[in-house]
Amino acid sequence: MKAEPAPALLIRNATLKLEGNPILHDFNWRVEQGERWFILGPNGAGKTTLVKMILGMAWPLYGAEVSVLGNRYGACDISEVRRKVAWASPFLSSWTAETNTRWTTLDVALSGLDSTVGFYRKATKAEVELAYRALERIGAKQLADRYFDRLSSGEQIKALIARALIGHPALVILDETCVYLDLCSREALLGAIDDLANGPDSPTMIFITQRIEEITASFTKGLILGEGRIQSMGSRAEVLTADNLSRTFGIRIRLHKRPDGRFWPVPE
């Protein structure tokens, strides 16, 4: 009998404290390979802490289990696991202010091969081709020769997503990727993310946001996080309801559904 594949992510009984303060409470979550999940929650809900736990940068209390791509933390080499997990966040762009070196967009994409901030060696021809293909997947190939610090916020996050994709990760975490974008840039980026999600080689994807209208129909499962606890979890239709959102955000909300499956909230 063929063994079932390990889940992309498994978290059991995870409670996590930072500086003695509880941030996540009794967290349980299972993500199967190939699934596309969204995580929605207001500021302070625990979304960033959850990402840190998935990446092995923050540890839950004794008795919890965190397994990523079949590797249980505490019994594996986390650095090897991280090579298969891609994290893209606009907050990563701040590293450009911490160095005197100016990097091109191609350099930024290449740095994903070494899991470094900046690229510090000469790339092979094959690696350059990989970087171009990663940029092309997210619609940013035309930016390759431009300096990263001269890109718009939308262009920078595309470069960072290409950096995440270059190593062909099995799990991609898109962490508030639209937070600094204007309406036009946001819609362009969401279109590129949709193209990636619906491509033939799409990885398991987790899309994290605090804005309901950013969750495209490509993300078919989700959870709402509030005050460090799962408020709702399940299919897109089960989670994205006016009652769930009103309870989590503390304001009465009506939802308008667009033909493309996205929801737009209207406070009452």
FENJOPE-V203282 format. One record per residue. SS is DSSP state (A for helix, B for strand, O for the rest). PHI is phi in whole degrees, -180 to 180 (* if undefined). Layout:
# FENJOPE-V203282
ss->SS phi->PHI
ss->SS phi->PHI
This chain:
# FENJOPE-V203282
ss->O phi->*
ss->O phi->-74
ss->O phi->-71
ss->O phi->-70
ss->O phi->-65
ss->O phi->-66
ss->O phi->-64
ss->O phi->-66
ss->B phi->-151
ss->B phi->-138
ss->B phi->-125
ss->B phi->-129
ss->B phi->53
ss->B phi->-93
ss->B phi->-119
ss->B phi->-130
ss->B phi->-118
ss->B phi->-123
ss->O phi->54
ss->O phi->84
ss->B phi->-98
ss->B phi->-68
ss->B phi->-111
ss->B phi->-118
ss->B phi->-123
ss->B phi->43
ss->B phi->-89
ss->B phi->-133
ss->B phi->-158
ss->B phi->-133
ss->B phi->-120
ss->O phi->-82
ss->O phi->-61
ss->O phi->88
ss->O phi->-77
ss->B phi->-125
ss->B phi->-112
ss->B phi->-114
ss->B phi->-122
ss->B phi->-119
ss->O phi->-175
ss->O phi->-73
ss->O phi->-57
ss->O phi->80
ss->O phi->-76
ss->O phi->112
ss->A phi->-64
ss->A phi->-65
ss->A phi->-63
ss->A phi->-61
ss->A phi->-61
ss->A phi->-61
ss->A phi->-68
ss->A phi->-63
ss->O phi->-84
ss->O phi->75
ss->O phi->-101
ss->O phi->-145
ss->O phi->-117
ss->O phi->-74
ss->O phi->-68
ss->O phi->-55
ss->O phi->103
ss->O phi->-86
ss->B phi->-129
ss->B phi->-128
ss->B phi->-124
ss->B phi->-124
ss->O phi->55
ss->O phi->82
ss->B phi->-109
ss->B phi->-85
ss->O phi->-64
ss->O phi->100
ss->O phi->-136
ss->O phi->-151
ss->O phi->-90
ss->A phi->-63
ss->A phi->-61
ss->A phi->-73
ss->A phi->-63
ss->A phi->-63
ss->O phi->-67
ss->O phi->-104
ss->B phi->-118
ss->B phi->-108
ss->B phi->-121
ss->B phi->-119
ss->B phi->-148
ss->A phi->-63
ss->A phi->-69
ss->A phi->-70
ss->A phi->-67
ss->A phi->-66
ss->A phi->-65
ss->A phi->-66
ss->A phi->-84
ss->A phi->-105
ss->O phi->-142
ss->O phi->-87
ss->O phi->-87
ss->O phi->-98
ss->O phi->-106
ss->B phi->-80
ss->A phi->-61
ss->A phi->-63
ss->A phi->-60
ss->A phi->-62
ss->A phi->-63
ss->A phi->-63
ss->A phi->-63
ss->A phi->-65
ss->A phi->-66
ss->A phi->-104
ss->O phi->54
ss->O phi->-114
ss->O phi->-101
ss->O phi->98
ss->O phi->-113
ss->O phi->-115
ss->O phi->-149
ss->O phi->-82
ss->O phi->-79
ss->O phi->-78
ss->A phi->-60
ss->A phi->-65
ss->A phi->-68
ss->A phi->-62
ss->A phi->-63
ss->A phi->-61
ss->A phi->-65
ss->A phi->-62
ss->A phi->-67
ss->A phi->-64
ss->A phi->-64
ss->A phi->-66
ss->A phi->-61
ss->O phi->-106
ss->O phi->74
ss->O phi->-129
ss->A phi->-61
ss->A phi->-69
ss->A phi->-92
ss->O phi->-52
ss->O phi->-94
ss->O phi->-86
ss->B phi->-69
ss->A phi->-60
ss->A phi->-75
ss->A phi->-106
ss->O phi->-83
ss->O phi->-70
ss->A phi->-60
ss->A phi->-66
ss->A phi->-69
ss->A phi->-63
ss->A phi->-69
ss->A phi->-63
ss->A phi->-62
ss->A phi->-70
ss->A phi->-69
ss->A phi->-61
ss->A phi->-57
ss->A phi->-70
ss->A phi->-86
ss->O phi->-61
ss->O phi->-89
ss->O phi->51
ss->O phi->-68
ss->O phi->-87
ss->B phi->-136
ss->B phi->-119
ss->B phi->-111
ss->B phi->-103
ss->B phi->-102
ss->O phi->49
ss->O phi->-68
ss->O phi->-101
ss->O phi->-62
ss->O phi->-102
ss->O phi->-96
ss->O phi->-77
ss->A phi->-59
ss->A phi->-65
ss->A phi->-65
ss->A phi->-63
ss->A phi->-65
ss->A phi->-65
ss->A phi->-68
ss->A phi->-62
ss->A phi->-64
ss->A phi->-66
ss->A phi->-65
ss->A phi->-61
ss->A phi->-61
ss->A phi->-65
ss->A phi->-64
ss->O phi->-99
ss->O phi->-74
ss->O phi->-66
ss->O phi->-112
ss->O phi->-64
ss->O phi->-80
ss->B phi->-62
ss->B phi->-132
ss->B phi->-126
ss->B phi->-113
ss->B phi->-110
ss->B phi->-156
ss->O phi->-113
ss->O phi->-118
ss->A phi->-60
ss->A phi->-69
ss->A phi->-83
ss->O phi->-84
ss->O phi->-81
ss->O phi->-67
ss->O phi->-65
ss->O phi->-96
ss->O phi->-94
ss->B phi->-131
ss->B phi->-165
ss->B phi->-143
ss->B phi->-106
ss->B phi->-111
ss->B phi->-147
ss->O phi->53
ss->O phi->77
ss->B phi->-125
ss->B phi->-74
ss->B phi->-89
ss->B phi->-160
ss->B phi->-152
ss->B phi->154
ss->B phi->-70
ss->A phi->-54
ss->A phi->-66
ss->A phi->-72
ss->A phi->-88
ss->O phi->-85
ss->O phi->-120
ss->A phi->-61
ss->A phi->-65
ss->A phi->-60
ss->A phi->-71
ss->A phi->-62
ss->A phi->-67
ss->A phi->-74
ss->A phi->-92
ss->O phi->72
ss->O phi->-148
ss->O phi->-70
ss->B phi->-126
ss->B phi->-106
ss->B phi->-113
ss->B phi->-112
ss->B phi->-97
ss->O phi->-85
ss->O phi->-59
ss->O phi->-84
ss->O phi->93
ss->O phi->-81
ss->B phi->-110
ss->B phi->-121
ss->B phi->-84
ss->B phi->-129
ss->B phi->-65
ss->O phi->-92
